[in-house]
Amino acid sequence: MLTKRQLFILEAIIDGYTKTAEAVGSRSISKREDVSYSPATVRNEMADLETLGFLEKPHSSSGRIPSNKGYRYYVDHLLLPRRVSESDIVDIRQLFADRITETEDVIRKSAEVLSDLTSYISVALGPDAFNTKLKHLQIVPLYESTAVAVLVTDTGSVEHRQITLPEGLEAQELEKVVRILNDRLQGVPLIELNKALYQEVASVMEQHLSQHMDVMHSLENALHTDKSEKVYYGGKTNLLSQPEFKDVDKVRSLLELLEKDEQMHQLMVPTQSGITVKIGEENDIEAFEDVSMITATYQIGGKPVGTIGILGPTRMEYSRVIGLLQYLTHDLTKMLTSWHHRE
């Protein structure tokens, strides 16, 4: 159990290192107006905190920097989410004031806004394809043999998928196809649409359409859903401006990982609702050993359907990032839920 003085010094070092990216010395702490401890007292406490594993001493400095254990203790016991500033509120509210009507667009825009506000990398997962179900489907002809299948889901998501129509398919036959699909596929998870297409739709199509095999083949391609969730990014190169990432090899391995949506999906899937903070090696991947990842879930009807997160150096502004994520996901949840009820 840390003493009150040790807690104060740990928080002061984290605050100083977050702002400057330079080791914090005992003299700089003792000079603070709210500190009555002598440099020697502060120095002794810093040594004890280092022995306990909460601080580290860089080779080229007499000061200390927080260890990952120190950051974890800070996040778990000392941190209070920072109140979102008026200017940040304006930027976030502008996102929701824009005439965005599709879930994917608002998730993508949320990632862009977060990266701009924090100067870190933002990652967002679209609604979970494993749980998202088809609510309604429409097929809109574009040209002679090309159409767009519009899939509306129970989470308010709208997806457009191009479909090639069989040659000679009449308009009334296309309407019949749409009626059959909505009758048989409503409530089916997107990830299972192709399976249900053959189990629930094929025999009905055969009874009512002469070109049922061609239609089924076209639908199979259009209704295929990738097993991984959609992953959206903002500010992928933002970490290049951070002093911790001047090492080209370190940055390269991190950026290479960000190109692998499947792995990022696995890293971003939350184990619980709300805010999750993973610091350094807690991410269980070498490329993230100097990175902290803070994620927050957004919901529809009380059910978590996706995740938005921030990747930054372990030196990141935890209180501000958590405050921003809480504010944004609250408004995002409110918007998506209203869309869901309106559908």
LORO-749701 format. One record per residue (C-alpha): residue in one letter; z negated, y negated, x. Coordinates in steps of 0.25 Angstrom, whole numbers, padded with zeros to 4 digits, always signed. Layout:
<guros>
aZYX/...
</guros>
This chain:
<guros>
m+0000+0000+0000/l+0004-0013+0006/t-0006-0025+0006/k-0003-0038-0001/r+0000-0045+0012/q+0010-0033+0017/l+0017-0034+0003/f+0019-0049+0005/i+0024-0048+0019/l+0034-0036+0015/e+0039-0045+0004/a+0041-0057+0013/i+0048-0049+0024/i+0058-0043+0013/d+0060-0057+0007/g+0063-0063+0021/y+0072-0052+0026/t+0080-0052+0013/k+0083-0067+0015/t+0086-0067+0030/a+0090-0053+0034/e+0081-0055+0046/a+0068-0049+0050/v+0055-0056+0045/g+0044-0060+0055/s+0030-0062+0053/r+0030-0077+0056/s+0041-0080+0045/i+0032-0073+0035/s+0019-0080+0040/k+0026-0094+0039/r+0029-0092+0024/e+0021-0102+0015/d+0015-0091+0007/v+0010-0083+0019/s-0004-0085+0025/y-0003-0073+0035/s-0002-0076+0050/p+0010-0070+0057/a+0001-0060+0064/t-0004-0055+0050/v+0011-0054+0045/r+0015-0047+0058/n+0004-0037+0056/e+0008-0034+0042/m+0023-0033+0045/a+0019-0023+0056/d+0011-0015+0046/l+0023-0015+0036/e+0032-0010+0046/t+0023+0001+0049/l+0023+0005+0034/g+0038+0005+0034/f+0040-0008+0026/l+0046-0016+0037/e+0055-0014+0049/k+0056-0022+0062/p+0070-0024+0067/h+0072-0022+0082/s+0077-0036+0084/s+0066-0044+0076/s+0051-0046+0076/g+0052-0047+0061/r+0052-0036+0050/i+0062-0032+0039/p+0059-0023+0027/s+0061-0008+0028/n+0067-0001+0016/k+0053+0004+0013/g+0049-0011+0013/y+0060-0014+0003/r+0057-0003-0006/y+0042-0007-0007/y+0047-0021-0010/v+0056-0017-0021/d+0046-0007-0027/h+0033-0016-0026/l+0036-0031-0023/l+0050-0034-0029/l+0051-0043-0041/p+0065-0045-0047/r+0069-0059-0044/r+0072-0068-0056/v+0087-0070-0058/s+0092-0084-0054/e+0099-0093-0064/s+0111-0093-0056/d+0111-0077-0056/i+0109-0077-0071/v+0121-0086-0073/d+0130-0077-0065/i+0125-0064-0072/r+0126-0070-0086/q+0140-0075-0082/l+0144-0060-0080/f+0139-0057-0094/a+0145-0069-0100/d+0159-0065-0095/r+0168-0059-0106/i+0167-0045-0100/t+0169-0034-0110/e+0169-0021-0102/t+0157-0014-0095/e+0164-0011-0082/d+0168-0026-0081/v+0154-0031-0083/i+0148-0021-0073/r+0158-0025-0063/k+0155-0039-0065/s+0140-0037-0064/a+0143-0031-0050/e+0150-0043-0045/v+0140-0053-0050/l+0128-0045-0044/s+0136-0045-0030/d+0138-0060-0031/l+0124-0063-0035/t+0118-0054-0024/s+0128-0054-0013/y+0125-0039-0012/i+0134-0027-0017/s+0133-0024-0032/v+0137-0010-0038/a+0138-0007-0052/l+0140+0006-0060/g+0147+0006-0073/p+0142+0013-0085/d+0139+0028-0082/a+0152+0036-0086/f+0143+0049-0087/n+0135+0042-0099/t+0146+0032-0104/k+0152+0037-0117/l+0165+0034-0124/k+0163+0025-0136/h+0177+0022-0140/l+0191+0024-0134/q+0204+0016-0137/i+0218+0018-0131/v+0227+0006-0130/p+0242+0007-0127/l+0247-0002-0116/y+0261+0003-0113/e+0270+0014-0118/s+0262+0025-0111/t+0250+0018-0106/a+0237+0014-0113/v+0223+0011-0110/a+0211+0019-0115/v+0199+0010-0118/l+0186+0018-0117/v+0173+0011-0123/t+0160+0017-0119/d+0146+0018-0125/t+0142+0008-0114/g+0152-0002-0118/s+0161+0001-0106/v+0176-0001-0109/e+0185+0007-0100/h+0201+0006-0099/r+0209+0018-0095/q+0224+0019-0094/i+0230+0030-0101/t+0245+0035-0101/l+0249+0039-0115/p+0259+0051-0118/e+0273+0046-0120/g+0276+0045-0135/l+0262+0044-0140/e+0262+0037-0153/a+0252+0025-0156/q+0246+0033-0168/e+0244+0045-0159/l+0237+0037-0149/e+0228+0032-0160/k+0225+0046-0163/v+0221+0049-0149/v+0211+0037-0149/r+0205+0042-0162/i+0203+0056-0156/l+0197+0051-0143/n+0187+0042-0150/d+0183+0053-0160/r+0181+0064-0149/l+0177+0056-0137/q+0167+0045-0142/g+0154+0047-0136/v+0159+0056-0124/p+0155+0051-0110/l+0166+0045-0102/i+0164+0055-0091/e+0167+0067-0101/l+0179+0061-0109/n+0189+0070-0102/k+0181+0082-0105/a+0179+0078-0119/l+0194+0075-0120/y+0198+0089-0119/q+0186+0095-0127/e+0186+0085-0138/v+0199+0079-0139/a+0210+0088-0134/s+0211+0097-0146/v+0211+0085-0156/m+0222+0079-0148/e+0230+0092-0149/q+0229+0092-0164/h+0234+0078-0166/l+0243+0074-0154/s+0256+0081-0150/q+0254+0074-0136/h+0240+0078-0135/m+0241+0084-0121/d+0247+0071-0115/v+0237+0063-0122/m+0225+0071-0117/h+0231+0070-0103/s+0231+0055-0104/l+0217+0054-0110/e+0212+0063-0099/n+0216+0053-0088/a+0211+0041-0096/l+0198+0047-0100/h+0194+0052-0086/t+0181+0045-0081/d+0176+0045-0067/k+0162+0052-0065/s+0157+0040-0057/e+0153+0027-0063/k+0161+0015-0061/v+0156+0007-0049/y+0157-0008-0047/y+0154-0016-0035/g+0152-0031-0032/g+0151-0037-0018/k+0154-0025-0010/t+0155-0033+0003/n+0143-0041+0001/l+0134-0034+0010/l+0143-0038+0022/s+0136-0051+0021/q+0122-0045+0023/p+0117-0045+0038/e+0113-0030+0036/f+0127-0026+0035/k+0134-0032+0047/d+0136-0017+0052/v+0150-0014+0048/d+0147+0001+0048/k+0136-0001+0038/v+0144-0009+0029/r+0156+0000+0030/s+0148+0012+0025/l+0141+0004+0014/l+0155-0001+0009/e+0161+0013+0010/l+0150+0018+0001/l+0153+0007-0009/e+0167+0012-0011/k+0162+0026-0015/d+0159+0024-0030/e+0154+0038-0032/q+0143+0036-0022/m+0139+0022-0027/h+0138+0028-0041/q+0128+0038-0036/l+0120+0027-0028/m+0120+0018-0040/v+0116+0028-0051/p+0102+0024-0055/t+0091+0034-0056/q+0084+0024-0066/s+0086+0012-0075/g+0084-0002-0070/i+0083-0006-0055/t+0084+0004-0044/v+0082-0001-0029/k+0087+0008-0018/i+0084+0003-0004/g+0092+0008+0009/e+0091+0023+0011/e+0086+0024-0003/n+0100+0024-0007/d+0102+0037+0000/i+0115+0033+0007/e+0117+0029+0022/a+0126+0017+0018/f+0115+0011+0010/e+0104+0012+0020/d+0103-0003+0022/v+0106-0006+0007/s+0098-0007-0005/m+0104-0004-0019/i+0098-0010-0032/t+0103-0005-0045/a+0101-0008-0060/t+0105-0001-0072/y+0112-0007-0084/q+0111-0001-0098/i+0117+0000-0112/g+0107+0003-0123/g+0096+0006-0113/k+0104+0017-0106/p+0108+0014-0091/v+0123+0015-0090/g+0126+0009-0076/t+0120+0002-0063/i+0122-0011-0056/g+0117-0012-0041/i+0116-0020-0029/l+0118-0016-0015/g+0112-0024-0004/p+0105-0024+0009/t+0090-0019+0009/r+0087-0033+0011/m+0093-0037-0002/e+0086-0046-0012/y+0080-0036-0021/s+0072-0045-0031/r+0085-0053-0034/v+0094-0041-0035/i+0085-0034-0044/g+0083-0046-0053/l+0098-0048-0054/l+0101-0033-0057/q+0090-0033-0068/y+0096-0046-0074/l+0110-0041-0073/t+0108-0027-0078/h+0100-0033-0090/d+0111-0042-0094/l+0122-0031-0092/t+0114-0021-0100/k+0113-0031-0111/m+0128-0034-0111/l+0132-0019-0111/t+0122-0015-0122/s+0128-0026-0131/w+0142-0021-0128/h+0137-0007-0132/h+0131-0012-0145/r+0143-0020-0148/e+0153-0008-0146/
</guros>
